[in-house]
Amino acid sequence: MKGEIKMSWERIVKKDKDQWLDLSEVILGEFDYEVWKDKPIPEELTALKQAFDKLDKEGKDAIEQLLEIGLEETDENRKQIFALITAVIGVN
């Protein structure tokens, strides 16, 4: 589809703070369907969401805190936080 804005998995973990917000919304299940209906969610994000859903409350709280911390960090630190998130969730 011409002109379609496709969410970039790479941008989420590289540099764009807005994309980090998108990552948070998808993992935490807080995304607005109307906003996302024309933006296919990458399989990797779907896998993260499914693994997140299987965590206990303590694990989910830890991931939520890491996502919040990532919003205020530099791009390089955000990449490291993402690595922590995938380690806690159990998806590499």
Secondary structure, DSSP 8 states (H G I E B T S, - for coil): -TT-----HHHHHHT-HHHHHHHHHHHHT---HHHHTTS---HHHHHHHHHHHTS-HHHHHHHHHHHHHHHTS-HHHHHHHHHHHHHHHT--
